[in-house]
Amino acid sequence: MDLGIRGKVALVTASSAGMGRNIANALAAEGANVVLFARSADKLQAVAAEIEDQHGVRALPVSGDMLSSEDVERLRASVQQAFGGLDILVLNTGRAPNPLRATLEETEEARWHEAYNNQLWSAIQVAKTLLPLMLGRGWGRVVAITSASVKSPMPHHALSTVFRAGMTAYVKHLANELGAQGITANCVAPALIDTSHRVGGAAYTPAQTEARKRLTPLGRMGAQEEVTGTVAFLASRQAGFITGSTVLVEGGMVGALI
Ligand SMILES: NC(=O)c1ccc[n+]([C@@H]2O[C@H](COP(=O)([O-])OP(=O)(O)OC[C@H]3O[C@@H](n4cnc5c(N)ncnc54)[C@H](OP(=O)(O)O)[C@@H]3O)[C@@H](O)[C@H]2O)c1
């Protein structure tokens, strides 16, 4: 299926590694030019080179911090200068503070501020600064990476759930306000996705991973491509009548009927 995004311009935040990098690759494989944004300039350069080499599209690395308004403004100026506008915005972020704890044990104000900054404010700062580049083009896609915890809160995940829920609300407001511009806004809510590739090791021990596999009817962890494919679909022409929604990518872990 041709997703209809060949030649479009896609910005993927938090894309020097992990899911963000994989999402940028997936969009580039469909012919989109990609803008990469994260703090590690050297890693971003390598990801951009890999994408240009493998997919024959343009990949623009812009190094900076999603929490710095100056860096995000420089990102906006770079996208404007290189491409003149933006079609697809994927709001991926860094992770919640590690390790996660039981809710009543989350007593440190600094951890709550860190979680808010990493998972909510960072994405809002990018959205409010970059979305003006998407207006007036008659077409656009916003996809935010949240967590399945917004549908079914997972133990020890309060620091994530609280701010992912906030992001879900923000995206719903965007969907309502941007629809008339032909722009959709949706969330992809993953859980139990394999991160064993991660530099510094997976988020869970082998024993924890085995226990987590049993949380789903499928009895396994999710593959990165099962998240990236969902993001690419929501960015596609064919997903044009889906907006304000959250698509779970959690192997059926959430037990709700709808
Ligand atoms: N795996 C799952 O099952 C699952 C489930 C639910 C949600 N998620 C969420 O999915 C997201 C991606 O996960 P992941 O495993 O790919 O994480 P990861 O491997 O730790 O990668 C995080 C990325 O975020 C970038 N980053 C962090 N802080 C940043 C900042 N302030 N400004 C710019 N870039 C920043 C990092 O690059 P630099 O260090 O170069 O800046 C890196 O590229 C996370 O938010 C995670 O919580 C994952």
The ligand as a MOL file (V3000), in Angstrom:
LIG
                    3D

  0  0  0     0  0            999 V3000
M  V30 BEGIN CTAB
M  V30 COUNTS 48 52 0 0 0
M  V30 BEGIN ATOM
M  V30 1 N 9.1470 0.5730 25.1070 0
M  V30 2 C 7.9030 0.6430 25.5470 0
M  V30 3 O 7.2160 -0.3750 25.7480 0
M  V30 4 C 7.2800 1.9870 25.7940 0
M  V30 5 C 5.9910 2.0230 26.3270 0
M  V30 6 C 5.3870 3.2470 26.5420 0
M  V30 7 C 6.0500 4.4140 26.2250 0
M  V30 8 N 7.3120 4.3530 25.7390 0 CHG=1
M  V30 9 C 7.9680 5.6330 25.4650 0
M  V30 10 O 8.5110 5.7050 24.1680 0
M  V30 11 C 9.5030 6.7370 24.1600 0
M  V30 12 C 10.7360 6.2490 23.4320 0
M  V30 13 O 11.3000 5.1740 24.1420 0
M  V30 14 P 12.7500 4.6160 23.7840 0
M  V30 15 O 12.8420 3.2690 24.3840 0
M  V30 16 O 13.0020 4.7720 22.3250 0 CHG=-1
M  V30 17 O 13.6740 5.6300 24.5990 0
M  V30 18 P 15.2690 5.8130 24.4940 0
M  V30 19 O 15.9010 4.6510 23.7990 0
M  V30 20 O 15.7170 6.1690 25.8720 0
M  V30 21 O 15.4470 7.0760 23.5380 0
M  V30 22 C 15.0430 8.3260 23.9890 0
M  V30 23 C 15.3710 9.3780 22.9350 0
M  V30 24 O 14.9620 10.6190 23.4720 0
M  V30 25 C 15.9870 11.5760 23.2410 0
M  V30 26 N 15.8080 12.6070 24.2490 0
M  V30 27 C 15.6790 12.4250 25.5900 0
M  V30 28 N 15.5110 13.6080 26.1820 0
M  V30 29 C 15.5280 14.5640 25.2120 0
M  V30 30 C 15.4170 15.9780 25.2190 0
M  V30 31 N 15.2410 16.6700 26.3490 0
M  V30 32 N 15.4710 16.6320 24.0340 0
M  V30 33 C 15.6570 15.9630 22.8880 0
M  V30 34 N 15.7660 14.6180 22.8170 0
M  V30 35 C 15.7070 13.9250 23.9760 0
M  V30 36 C 17.2710 10.7680 23.3590 0
M  V30 37 O 18.3330 11.3530 22.6410 0
M  V30 38 P 19.4780 12.3040 23.2640 0
M  V30 39 O 19.9500 11.6610 24.5260 0
M  V30 40 O 20.4880 12.3340 22.1520 0
M  V30 41 O 18.8350 13.6210 23.4720 0
M  V30 42 C 16.8480 9.4940 22.6190 0
M  V30 43 O 17.0050 9.6780 21.2210 0
M  V30 44 C 9.7710 7.0840 25.6420 0
M  V30 45 O 9.0780 8.2640 25.9710 0
M  V30 46 C 9.1670 5.9000 26.3630 0
M  V30 47 O 8.7770 6.2210 27.6930 0
M  V30 48 C 7.9380 3.1790 25.4990 0
M  V30 END ATOM
M  V30 BEGIN BOND
M  V30 1 1 1 2
M  V30 2 2 2 3
M  V30 3 1 2 4
M  V30 4 1 4 5
M  V30 5 2 4 48
M  V30 6 2 5 6
M  V30 7 1 6 7
M  V30 8 2 7 8
M  V30 9 1 8 9
M  V30 10 1 8 48
M  V30 11 1 9 10
M  V30 12 1 9 46
M  V30 13 1 10 11
M  V30 14 1 11 12
M  V30 15 1 11 44
M  V30 16 1 12 13
M  V30 17 1 13 14
M  V30 18 2 14 15
M  V30 19 1 14 16
M  V30 20 1 14 17
M  V30 21 1 17 18
M  V30 22 2 18 19
M  V30 23 1 18 20
M  V30 24 1 18 21
M  V30 25 1 21 22
M  V30 26 1 22 23
M  V30 27 1 23 24
M  V30 28 1 23 42
M  V30 29 1 24 25
M  V30 30 1 25 26
M  V30 31 1 25 36
M  V30 32 1 26 27
M  V30 33 1 26 35
M  V30 34 2 27 28
M  V30 35 1 28 29
M  V30 36 1 29 30
M  V30 37 2 29 35
M  V30 38 1 30 31
M  V30 39 2 30 32
M  V30 40 1 32 33
M  V30 41 2 33 34
M  V30 42 1 34 35
M  V30 43 1 36 37
M  V30 44 1 36 42
M  V30 45 1 37 38
M  V30 46 2 38 39
M  V30 47 1 38 40
M  V30 48 1 38 41
M  V30 49 1 42 43
M  V30 50 1 44 45
M  V30 51 1 44 46
M  V30 52 1 46 47
M  V30 END BOND
M  V30 END CTAB
M  END
